[in-house]
Amino acid sequence: FTTTGRFSPNAFNVSPLVVYRVYPDGSEELVRGVDMIGTPLTTLSRIVAGDDRVAVFNGVCGAESGGVPVSAASPSILVSAVEVQKKDKSQDRPPLLPAPLPPVNRG
């Protein structure tokens, strides 16, 4: 969500479905239980690349007058750094046991 108001700073808090930490060598690490946060101006200044394809997002923007339905169209972007914070409480947990069926070989 994004919050705007006369007496509060412009900021955003996004609850992504999947987050990976990407290291300089290209390796990735799955990160659980975090939200992406920040200020729009800082995040926009960190864009290093963008996609040619555009995707549409439909959601709600929080404002003093209440939730306002919004739509946005944007390409995927790559940013050099993003601020994250630990979620208050996450209901998502990894499985306790492996799947009972063997993996399917699609080779």
N, CA, C and O atoms as a Tinker XYZ file with bonds, in Angstrom:
   428  protein
     1  N      0.834000   -1.174000    0.000000    73     2
     2  CA     0.000000    0.000000    0.000000    64     1     3
     3  C      0.874000    1.231000    0.000000    63     2     4     5
     4  O      2.055000    1.176000    0.344000    81     3
     5  N      0.276000    2.350000   -0.393000    73     3     6
     6  CA     0.954000    3.640000   -0.375000    64     5     7
     7  C      0.110000    4.579000    0.456000    63     6     8     9
     8  O     -1.112000    4.604000    0.311000    81     7
     9  N      0.740000    5.350000    1.322000    73     7    10
    10  CA     0.010000    6.282000    2.162000    64     9    11
    11  C      0.420000    7.702000    1.816000    63    10    12    13
    12  O      1.608000    8.015000    1.740000    81    11
    13  N     -0.566000    8.555000    1.609000    73    11    14
    14  CA    -0.285000    9.968000    1.376000    64    13    15
    15  C     -1.151000   10.788000    2.312000    63    14    16    17
    16  O     -2.248000   10.369000    2.680000    81    15
    17  N     -0.666000   11.937000    2.690000    73    15    18
    18  CA    -1.435000   12.808000    3.560000    64    17    19
    19  C     -0.691000   14.099000    3.801000    63    18    20    21
    20  O      0.499000   14.210000    3.509000    81    19
    21  N     -1.402000   15.078000    4.337000    73    19    22
    22  CA    -0.785000   16.382000    4.585000    64    21    23
    23  C      0.269000   16.325000    5.679000    63    22    24    25
    24  O      1.243000   17.076000    5.636000    81    23
    25  N      0.090000   15.448000    6.654000    73    23    26
    26  CA     0.965000   15.460000    7.816000    64    25    27
    27  C      1.835000   14.218000    7.935000    63    26    28    29
    28  O      2.424000   13.974000    8.988000    81    27
    29  N      1.923000   13.434000    6.874000    73    27    30
    30  CA     2.756000   12.232000    6.916000    64    29    31
    31  C      3.633000   12.188000    5.671000    63    30    32    33
    32  O      3.259000   12.721000    4.626000    81    31
    33  N      4.790000   11.559000    5.780000    73    31    34
    34  CA     5.667000   11.467000    4.605000    64    33    35
    35  C      5.088000   10.506000    3.572000    63    34    36    37
    36  O      4.373000    9.567000    3.922000    81    35
    37  N      5.398000   10.741000    2.307000    73    35    38
    38  CA     5.008000    9.799000    1.260000    64    37    39
    39  C      5.878000    8.567000    1.403000    63    38    40    41
    40  O      7.105000    8.667000    1.402000    81    39
    41  N      5.258000    7.416000    1.526000    73    39    42
    42  CA     6.000000    6.170000    1.716000    64    41    43
    43  C      5.174000    5.017000    1.168000    63    42    44    45
    44  O      3.969000    5.139000    0.948000    81    43
    45  N      5.856000    3.885000    0.951000    73    43    46
    46  CA     5.128000    2.703000    0.495000    64    45    47
    47  C      5.546000    1.498000    1.309000    63    46    48    49
    48  O      6.626000    1.468000    1.899000    81    47
    49  N      4.667000    0.500000    1.330000    73    47    50
    50  CA     4.905000   -0.768000    2.004000    64    49    51
    51  C      4.289000   -1.837000    1.114000    63    50    52    53
    52  O      3.067000   -1.902000    0.979000    81    51
    53  N      5.123000   -2.677000    0.507000    73    51    54
    54  CA     4.679000   -3.690000   -0.441000    64    53    55
    55  C      4.900000   -5.068000    0.167000    63    54    56    57
    56  O      5.972000   -5.353000    0.700000    81    55
    57  N      3.880000   -5.923000    0.084000    73    55    58
    58  CA     3.994000   -7.306000    0.551000    64    57    59
    59  C      4.192000   -8.212000   -0.665000    63    58    60    61
    60  O      3.216000   -8.683000   -1.249000    81    59
    61  N      5.438000   -8.458000   -1.049000    73    59    62
    62  CA     5.700000   -9.269000   -2.242000    64    61    63
    63  C      5.398000  -10.745000   -1.997000    63    62    64    65
    64  O      5.433000  -11.220000   -0.862000    81    63
    65  N      5.100000  -11.462000   -3.085000    73    63    66
    66  CA     4.847000  -12.896000   -2.979000    64    65    67
    67  C      6.134000  -13.667000   -2.746000    63    66    68    69
    68  O      6.164000  -14.593000   -1.936000    81    67
    69  N      7.205000  -13.292000   -3.450000    73    67    70
    70  CA     8.493000  -13.981000   -3.340000    64    69    71
    71  C      9.602000  -12.934000   -3.363000    63    70    72    73
    72  O      9.562000  -11.997000   -4.161000    81    71
    73  N     10.594000  -13.096000   -2.484000    73    71    74
    74  CA    11.740000  -12.183000   -2.442000    64    73    75
    75  C     13.021000  -13.001000   -2.496000    63    74    76    77
    76  O     13.171000  -13.984000   -1.771000    81    75
    77  N     13.935000  -12.592000   -3.354000    73    75    78
    78  CA    15.259000  -13.209000   -3.429000    64    77    79
    79  C     16.316000  -12.146000   -3.210000    63    78    80    81
    80  O     16.223000  -11.050000   -3.763000    81    79
    81  N     17.314000  -12.458000   -2.413000    73    79    82
    82  CA    18.502000  -11.615000   -2.296000    64    81    83
    83  C     19.440000  -12.069000   -3.404000    63    82    84    85
    84  O     19.761000  -13.254000   -3.502000    81    83
    85  N     19.880000  -11.137000   -4.236000    73    83    86
    86  CA    20.768000  -11.459000   -5.353000    64    85    87
    87  C     22.157000  -10.940000   -5.009000    63    86    88    89
    88  O     22.330000   -9.764000   -4.689000    81    87
    89  N     23.140000  -11.824000   -5.076000    73    87    90
    90  CA    24.519000  -11.481000   -4.744000    64    89    91
    91  C     25.287000  -11.065000   -5.993000    63    90    92    93
    92  O     24.872000  -11.396000   -7.104000    81    91
    93  N     26.403000  -10.345000   -5.837000    73    91    94
    94  CA    27.191000   -9.894000   -6.995000    64    93    95
    95  C     27.623000  -11.024000   -7.929000    63    94    96    97
    96  O     27.791000  -10.795000   -9.127000    81    95
    97  N     27.807000  -12.242000   -7.404000    73    95    98
    98  CA    28.220000  -13.362000   -8.260000    64    97    99
    99  C     27.037000  -13.984000   -9.010000    63    98   100   101
   100  O     27.220000  -14.945000   -9.758000    81    99
   101  N     25.817000  -13.442000   -8.816000    73    99   102
   102  CA    24.636000  -13.943000   -9.510000    64   101   103
   103  C     23.846000  -14.978000   -8.728000    63   102   104   105
   104  O     22.741000  -15.337000   -9.135000    81   103
   105  N     24.378000  -15.465000   -7.622000    73   103   106
   106  CA    23.642000  -16.452000   -6.830000    64   105   107
   107  C     22.467000  -15.770000   -6.121000    63   106   108   109
   108  O     22.495000  -14.570000   -5.849000    81   107
   109  N     21.438000  -16.569000   -5.831000    73   107   110
   110  CA    20.227000  -16.051000   -5.209000    64   109   111
   111  C     19.922000  -16.797000   -3.918000    63   110   112   113
   112  O     20.242000  -17.977000   -3.776000    81   111
   113  N     19.297000  -16.089000   -2.979000    73   111   114
   114  CA    18.883000  -16.686000   -1.710000    64   113   115
   115  C     17.441000  -16.273000   -1.434000    63   114   116   117
   116  O     17.124000  -15.083000   -1.447000    81   115
   117  N     16.560000  -17.250000   -1.184000    73   115   118
   118  CA    15.169000  -16.961000   -0.861000    64   117   119
   119  C     15.095000  -16.287000    0.504000    63   118   120   121
   120  O     15.707000  -16.754000    1.465000    81   119
   121  N     14.348000  -15.190000    0.591000    73   119   122
   122  CA    14.172000  -14.454000    1.840000    64   121   123
   123  C     12.692000  -14.520000    2.203000    63   122   124   125
   124  O     11.839000  -14.218000    1.369000    81   123
   125  N     12.383000  -14.909000    3.426000    73   123   126
   126  CA    10.984000  -15.039000    3.860000    64   125   127
   127  C     10.646000  -13.985000    4.910000    63   126   128   129
   128  O     11.514000  -13.506000    5.640000    81   127
   129  N      9.353000  -13.637000    4.966000    73   127   130
   130  CA     8.848000  -12.798000    6.043000    64   129   131
   131  C      9.268000  -11.349000    6.010000    63   130   132   133
   132  O      9.492000  -10.752000    7.063000    81   131
   133  N      9.383000  -10.756000    4.808000    73   131   134
   134  CA     9.754000   -9.347000    4.724000    64   133   135
   135  C      8.782000   -8.585000    3.826000    63   134   136   137
   136  O      8.167000   -9.154000    2.925000    81   135
   137  N      8.661000   -7.303000    4.090000    73   135   138
   138  CA     7.954000   -6.365000    3.229000    64   137   139
   139  C      8.983000   -5.420000    2.630000    63   138   140   141
   140  O     10.012000   -5.139000    3.244000    81   139
   141  N      8.700000   -4.933000    1.431000    73   139   142
   142  CA     9.544000   -3.903000    0.827000    64   141   143
   143  C      8.961000   -2.556000    1.239000    63   142   144   145
   144  O      7.757000   -2.326000    1.123000    81   143
   145  N      9.827000   -1.671000    1.721000    73   143   146
   146  CA     9.378000   -0.361000    2.189000    64   145   147
   147  C     10.265000    0.714000    1.590000    63   146   148   149
   148  O     11.325000    0.415000    1.039000    81   147
   149  N      9.841000    1.956000    1.693000    73   147   150
   150  CA    10.699000    3.041000    1.251000    64   149   151
   151  C      9.926000    4.269000    0.842000    63   150   152   153
   152  O      8.711000    4.362000    1.017000    81   151
   153  N     10.664000    5.202000    0.295000    73   151   154
   154  CA    10.080000    6.418000   -0.243000    64   153   155
   155  C     10.222000    6.379000   -1.757000    63   154   156   157
   156  O     11.253000    5.945000   -2.270000    81   155
   157  N      9.202000    6.825000   -2.476000    73   155   158
   158  CA     9.236000    6.727000   -3.936000    64   157   159
   159  C     10.445000    7.391000   -4.580000    63   158   160   161
   160  O     11.046000    6.803000   -5.479000    81   159
   161  N     10.823000    8.585000   -4.159000    73   159   162
   162  CA    11.931000    9.294000   -4.796000    64   161   163
   163  C     13.240000    8.528000   -4.660000    63   162   164   165
   164  O     14.005000    8.439000   -5.621000    81   163
   165  N     13.506000    7.978000   -3.490000    73   163   166
   166  CA    14.733000    7.205000   -3.281000    64   165   167
   167  C     14.736000    5.953000   -4.142000    63   166   168   169
   168  O     15.744000    5.638000   -4.775000    81   167
   169  N     13.625000    5.240000   -4.172000    73   167   170
   170  CA    13.548000    4.009000   -4.957000    64   169   171
   171  C     13.674000    4.298000   -6.446000    63   170   172   173
   172  O     14.392000    3.587000   -7.150000    81   171
   173  N     12.996000    5.321000   -6.937000    73   171   174
   174  CA    13.088000    5.664000   -8.363000    64   173   175
   175  C     14.510000    6.046000   -8.764000    63   174   176   177
   176  O     14.918000    5.793000   -9.897000    81   175
   177  N     15.262000    6.645000   -7.859000    73   175   178
   178  CA    16.643000    7.029000   -8.182000    64   177   179
   179  C     17.568000    5.816000   -8.263000    63   178   180   181
   180  O     18.698000    5.936000   -8.736000    81   179
   181  N     17.108000    4.657000   -7.810000    73   179   182
   182  CA    17.932000    3.441000   -7.825000    64   181   183
   183  C     17.616000    2.513000   -9.001000    63   182   184   185
   184  O     18.152000    1.406000   -9.051000    81   183
   185  N     16.773000    2.922000   -9.941000    73   183   186
   186  CA    16.455000    2.091000  -11.108000    64   185   187
   187  C     17.684000    1.997000  -12.001000    63   186   188   189
   188  O     18.261000    3.014000  -12.389000    81   187
   189  N     18.084000    0.760000  -12.327000    73   187   190
   190  CA    19.246000    0.558000  -13.201000    64   189   191
   191  C     18.869000   -0.063000  -14.542000    63   190   192   193
   192  O     19.665000   -0.007000  -15.479000    81   191
   193  N     17.673000   -0.657000  -14.662000    73   191   194
   194  CA    17.239000   -1.250000  -15.932000    64   193   195
   195  C     15.724000   -1.415000  -15.916000    63   194   196   197
   196  O     15.105000   -1.490000  -14.855000    81   195
   197  N     15.134000   -1.470000  -17.117000    73   195   198
   198  CA    13.697000   -1.670000  -17.255000    64   197   199
   199  C     13.391000   -2.603000  -18.410000    63   198   200   201
   200  O     14.190000   -2.736000  -19.337000    81   199
   201  N     12.230000   -3.254000  -18.356000    73   199   202
   202  CA    11.797000   -4.200000  -19.386000    64   201   203
   203  C     11.073000   -3.455000  -20.503000    63   202   204   205
   204  O     10.615000   -2.330000  -20.305000    81   203
   205  N     10.969000   -4.075000  -21.669000    73   203   206
   206  CA    10.224000   -3.502000  -22.789000    64   205   207
   207  C      8.726000   -3.792000  -22.677000    63   206   208   209
   208  O      7.916000   -3.083000  -23.274000    81   207
   209  N      8.350000   -4.826000  -21.919000    73   207   210
   210  CA     6.938000   -5.209000  -21.772000    64   209   211
   211  C      6.313000   -4.490000  -20.578000    63   210   212   213
   212  O      6.985000   -4.210000  -19.585000    81   211
   213  N      5.027000   -4.198000  -20.692000    73   211   214
   214  CA     4.307000   -3.490000  -19.635000    64   213   215
   215  C      3.283000   -4.431000  -19.001000    63   214   216   217
   216  O      2.612000   -5.187000  -19.702000    81   215
   217  N      3.168000   -4.381000  -17.680000    73   215   218
   218  CA     2.166000   -5.159000  -16.946000    64   217   219
   219  C      1.238000   -4.183000  -16.215000    63   218   220   221
   220  O      1.627000   -3.053000  -15.921000    81   219
   221  N      0.009000   -4.628000  -15.922000    73   219   222
   222  CA    -0.980000   -3.784000  -15.252000    64   221   223
   223  C     -1.193000   -4.282000  -13.828000    63   222   224   225
   224  O     -1.295000   -5.486000  -13.591000    81   223
   225  N     -1.259000   -3.353000  -12.888000    73   223   226
   226  CA    -1.538000   -3.656000  -11.487000    64   225   227
   227  C     -2.835000   -2.954000  -11.102000    63   226   228   229
   228  O     -3.000000   -1.767000  -11.386000    81   227
   229  N     -3.747000   -3.662000  -10.466000    73   227   230
   230  CA    -4.977000   -3.081000   -9.927000    64   229   231
   231  C     -4.938000   -3.247000   -8.419000    63   230   232   233
   232  O     -4.712000   -4.352000   -7.926000    81   231
   233  N     -5.155000   -2.169000   -7.679000    73   231   234
   234  CA    -5.072000   -2.253000   -6.229000    64   233   235
   235  C     -5.806000   -1.105000   -5.562000    63   234   236   237
   236  O     -6.694000   -0.491000   -6.154000    81   235
   237  N     -5.424000   -0.819000   -4.319000    73   235   238
   238  CA    -6.055000    0.233000   -3.528000    64   237   239
   239  C     -4.971000    1.140000   -2.974000    63   238   240   241
   240  O     -3.959000    0.667000   -2.455000    81   239
   241  N     -5.184000    2.436000   -3.085000    73   239   242
   242  CA    -4.273000    3.432000   -2.525000    64   241   243
   243  C     -4.930000    4.003000   -1.278000    63   242   244   245
   244  O     -6.069000    4.468000   -1.331000    81   243
   245  N     -4.215000    3.970000   -0.156000    73   243   246
   246  CA    -4.754000    4.521000    1.081000    64   245   247
   247  C     -4.537000    6.022000    1.124000    63   246   248   249
   248  O     -3.422000    6.492000    0.899000    81   247
   249  N     -5.582000    6.780000    1.408000    73   247   250
   250  CA    -5.493000    8.233000    1.500000    64   249   251
   251  C     -6.314000    8.690000    2.698000    63   250   252   253
   252  O     -7.001000    7.887000    3.330000    81   251
   253  N     -6.242000    9.981000    3.011000    73   251   254
   254  CA    -6.996000   10.514000    4.143000    64   253   255
   255  C     -8.484000   10.248000    3.998000    63   254   256   257
   256  O     -9.179000   10.038000    4.991000    81   255
   257  N     -8.975000   10.255000    2.768000    73   255   258
   258  CA   -10.402000   10.053000    2.529000    64   257   259
   259  C    -10.799000    8.580000    2.513000    63   258   260   261
   260  O    -11.983000    8.259000    2.400000    81   259
   261  N     -9.824000    7.684000    2.624000    73   259   262
   262  CA   -10.103000    6.252000    2.606000    64   261   263
   263  C     -9.416000    5.574000    1.445000    63   262   264   265
   264  O     -8.618000    6.194000    0.742000    81   263
   265  N     -9.719000    4.299000    1.237000    73   263   266
   266  CA    -9.108000    3.538000    0.154000    64   265   267
   267  C     -9.662000    3.960000   -1.197000    63   266   268   269
   268  O    -10.874000    4.086000   -1.368000    81   267
   269  N     -8.774000    4.175000   -2.148000    73   267   270
   270  CA    -9.163000    4.591000   -3.488000    64   269   271
   271  C     -8.686000    3.535000   -4.475000    63   270   272   273
   272  O     -7.492000    3.237000   -4.514000    81   271
   273  N     -9.592000    2.951000   -5.283000    73   271   274
   274  CA    -9.152000    1.969000   -6.284000    64   273   275
   275  C     -8.222000    2.633000   -7.298000    63   274   276   277
   276  O     -8.490000    3.738000   -7.771000    81   275
   277  N     -7.131000    1.950000   -7.623000    73   275   278
   278  CA    -6.165000    2.487000   -8.584000    64   277   279
   279  C     -5.723000    1.391000   -9.544000    63   278   280   281
   280  O     -5.801000    0.202000   -9.236000    81   279
   281  N     -5.264000    1.815000  -10.700000    73   279   282
   282  CA    -4.625000    0.925000  -11.665000    64   281   283
   283  C     -3.341000    1.593000  -12.105000    63   282   284   285
   284  O     -3.285000    2.815000  -12.241000    81   283
   285  N     -2.315000    0.800000  -12.327000    73   283   286
   286  CA    -1.039000    1.331000  -12.799000    64   285   287
   287  C     -0.481000    0.388000  -13.844000    63   286   288   289
   288  O     -0.611000   -0.830000  -13.724000    81   287
   289  N      0.136000    0.947000  -14.865000    73   287   290
   290  CA     0.797000    0.155000  -15.899000    64   289   291
   291  C      2.269000    0.509000  -15.876000    63   290   292   293
   292  O      2.631000    1.685000  -15.897000    81   291
   293  N      3.125000   -0.515000  -15.834000    73   291   294
   294  CA     4.555000   -0.270000  -15.706000    64   293   295
   295  C      5.339000   -1.467000  -16.214000    63   294   296   297
   296  O      4.857000   -2.599000  -16.159000    81   295
   297  N      6.547000   -1.221000  -16.708000    73   295   298
   298  CA     7.421000   -2.348000  -17.027000    64   297   299
   299  C      8.049000   -2.883000  -15.742000    63   298   300   301
   300  O      8.065000   -2.191000  -14.725000    81   299
   301  N      8.559000   -4.094000  -15.785000    73   299   302
   302  CA     9.359000   -4.606000  -14.670000    64   301   303
   303  C     10.633000   -3.781000  -14.613000    63   302   304   305
   304  O     11.166000   -3.376000  -15.646000    81   303
   305  N     11.117000   -3.534000  -13.409000    73   303   306
   306  CA    12.345000   -2.750000  -13.258000    64   305   307
   307  C     13.335000   -3.486000  -12.368000    63   306   308   309
   308  O     12.958000   -4.341000  -11.567000    81   307
   309  N     14.590000   -3.144000  -12.522000    73   307   310
   310  CA    15.656000   -3.645000  -11.660000    64   309   311
   311  C     16.203000   -2.456000  -10.896000    63   310   312   313
   312  O     16.611000   -1.459000  -11.491000    81   311
   313  N     16.211000   -2.564000   -9.567000    73   311   314
   314  CA    16.756000   -1.499000   -8.732000    64   313   315
   315  C     18.006000   -2.012000   -8.036000    63   314   316   317
   316  O     18.118000   -3.197000   -7.725000    81   315
   317  N     18.942000   -1.103000   -7.797000    73   315   318
   318  CA    20.222000   -1.507000   -7.210000    64   317   319
   319  C     20.093000   -1.888000   -5.740000    63   318   320   321
   320  O     20.877000   -2.698000   -5.246000    81   319
   321  N     19.124000   -1.324000   -5.037000    73   319   322
   322  CA    18.925000   -1.641000   -3.618000    64   321   323
   323  C     17.481000   -1.349000   -3.253000    63   322   324   325
   324  O     16.855000   -0.449000   -3.814000    81   323
   325  N     16.959000   -2.119000   -2.305000    73   323   326
   326  CA    15.590000   -1.929000   -1.832000    64   325   327
   327  C     15.593000   -2.095000   -0.322000    63   326   328   329
   328  O     16.288000   -2.960000    0.212000    81   327
   329  N     14.819000   -1.268000    0.365000    73   327   330
   330  CA    14.714000   -1.399000    1.814000    64   329   331
   331  C     13.680000   -2.470000    2.140000    63   330   332   333
   332  O     12.627000   -2.534000    1.506000    81   331
   333  N     13.978000   -3.307000    3.122000    73   331   334
   334  CA    13.029000   -4.320000    3.568000    64   333   335
   335  C     12.891000   -4.241000    5.083000    63   334   336   337
   336  O     13.796000   -3.787000    5.782000    81   335
   337  N     11.756000   -4.685000    5.568000    73   335   338
   338  CA    11.563000   -4.791000    7.014000    64   337   339
   339  C     10.875000   -6.110000    7.310000    63   338   340   341
   340  O     10.120000   -6.633000    6.490000    81   339
   341  N     11.145000   -6.633000    8.482000    73   339   342
   342  CA    10.545000   -7.891000    8.899000    64   341   343
   343  C      9.050000   -7.695000    9.102000    63   342   344   345
   344  O      8.619000   -6.702000    9.687000    81   343
   345  N      8.254000   -8.659000    8.609000    73   343   346
   346  CA     6.814000   -8.602000    8.825000    64   345   347
   347  C      6.520000   -8.814000   10.298000    63   346   348   349
   348  O      7.265000   -9.501000   10.997000    81   347
   349  N      5.428000   -8.218000   10.768000    73   347   350
   350  CA     5.034000   -8.396000   12.162000    64   349   351
   351  C      4.833000   -9.868000   12.483000    63   350   352   353
   352  O      5.381000  -10.382000   13.458000    81   351
   353  N      4.044000  -10.539000   11.657000    73   351   354
   354  CA     3.801000  -11.963000   11.859000    64   353   355
   355  C      3.476000  -12.574000   10.509000    63   354   356   357
   356  O      2.600000  -12.086000    9.796000    81   355
   357  N      4.168000  -13.622000   10.161000    73   355   358
   358  CA     3.935000  -14.279000    8.884000    64   357   359
   359  C      3.253000  -15.617000    9.118000    63   358   360   361
   360  O      3.681000  -16.400000    9.966000    81   359
   361  N      2.200000  -15.875000    8.371000    73   359   362
   362  CA     1.509000  -17.159000    8.457000    64   361   363
   363  C      2.140000  -18.191000    7.530000    63   362   364   365
   364  O      1.881000  -19.387000    7.667000    81   363
   365  N      2.963000  -17.740000    6.591000    73   363   366
   366  CA     3.594000  -18.642000    5.630000    64   365   367
   367  C      4.774000  -19.352000    6.279000    63   366   368   369
   368  O      5.667000  -18.722000    6.845000    81   367
   369  N      4.755000  -20.662000    6.184000    73   367   370
   370  CA     5.849000  -21.447000    6.744000    64   369   371
   371  C      6.261000  -22.499000    5.738000    63   370   372   373
   372  O      5.424000  -22.997000    4.986000    81   371
   373  N      7.545000  -22.848000    5.713000    73   371   374
   374  CA     7.967000  -23.914000    4.797000    64   373   375
   375  C      7.395000  -25.253000    5.258000    63   374   376   377
   376  O      7.082000  -25.411000    6.438000    81   375
   377  N      7.253000  -26.221000    4.348000    73   375   378
   378  CA     6.720000  -27.532000    4.727000    64   377   379
   379  C      7.599000  -28.214000    5.778000    63   378   380   381
   380  O      8.819000  -28.052000    5.780000    81   379
   381  N      6.961000  -28.980000    6.672000    73   379   382
   382  CA     7.707000  -29.733000    7.682000    64   381   383
   383  C      8.297000  -31.011000    7.099000    63   382   384   385
   384  O      9.369000  -31.454000    7.512000    81   383
   385  N      7.590000  -31.602000    6.135000    73   383   386
   386  CA     8.022000  -32.860000    5.526000    64   385   387
   387  C      8.139000  -32.689000    4.016000    63   386   388   389
   388  O      7.480000  -31.828000    3.434000    81   387
   389  N      8.974000  -33.504000    3.384000    73   387   390
   390  CA     9.035000  -33.446000    1.926000    64   389   391
   391  C      7.734000  -33.960000    1.311000    63   390   392   393
   392  O      6.968000  -34.667000    1.966000    81   391
   393  N      7.491000  -33.601000    0.051000    73   391   394
   394  CA     6.292000  -34.061000   -0.652000    64   393   395
   395  C      6.275000  -35.588000   -0.692000    63   394   396   397
   396  O      7.329000  -36.201000   -0.861000    81   395
   397  N      5.089000  -36.227000   -0.540000    73   395   398
   398  CA     5.027000  -37.693000   -0.496000    64   397   399
   399  C      5.297000  -38.360000   -1.844000    63   398   400   401
   400  O      5.681000  -39.529000   -1.886000    81   399
   401  N      5.102000  -37.640000   -2.931000    73   399   402
   402  CA     5.320000  -38.221000   -4.255000    64   401   403
   403  C      6.706000  -37.850000   -4.776000    63   402   404   405
   404  O      7.200000  -36.756000   -4.504000    81   403
   405  N      7.336000  -38.765000   -5.528000    73   403   406
   406  CA     8.645000  -38.428000   -6.091000    64   405   407
   407  C      8.500000  -37.322000   -7.134000    63   406   408   409
   408  O      7.451000  -37.213000   -7.769000    81   407
   409  N      9.539000  -36.498000   -7.321000    73   407   410
   410  CA     9.459000  -35.442000   -8.329000    64   409   411
   411  C      9.309000  -36.029000   -9.727000    63   410   412   413
   412  O      9.828000  -37.107000  -10.018000    81   411
   413  N      8.599000  -35.314000  -10.581000    73   411   414
   414  CA     8.372000  -35.753000  -11.957000    64   413   415
   415  C      9.565000  -35.340000  -12.809000    63   414   416   417
   416  O      9.983000  -34.182000  -12.782000    81   415
   417  N     10.115000  -36.290000  -13.565000    73   415   418
   418  CA    11.235000  -35.993000  -14.459000    64   417   419
   419  C     10.668000  -35.477000  -15.773000    63   418   420   421
   420  O     10.012000  -36.220000  -16.502000    81   419
   421  N     10.917000  -34.213000  -16.075000    73   419   422
   422  CA    10.379000  -33.604000  -17.291000    64   421   423
   423  C     11.443000  -33.472000  -18.361000    63   422   424   425
   424  O     11.239000  -32.776000  -19.356000    81   423
   425  N     12.573000  -34.127000  -18.173000    73   423   426
   426  CA    13.697000  -34.021000  -19.096000    64   425   427
   427  C     13.459000  -34.721000  -20.337000    63   426   428
   428  O     14.318000  -34.723000  -21.219000    81   427
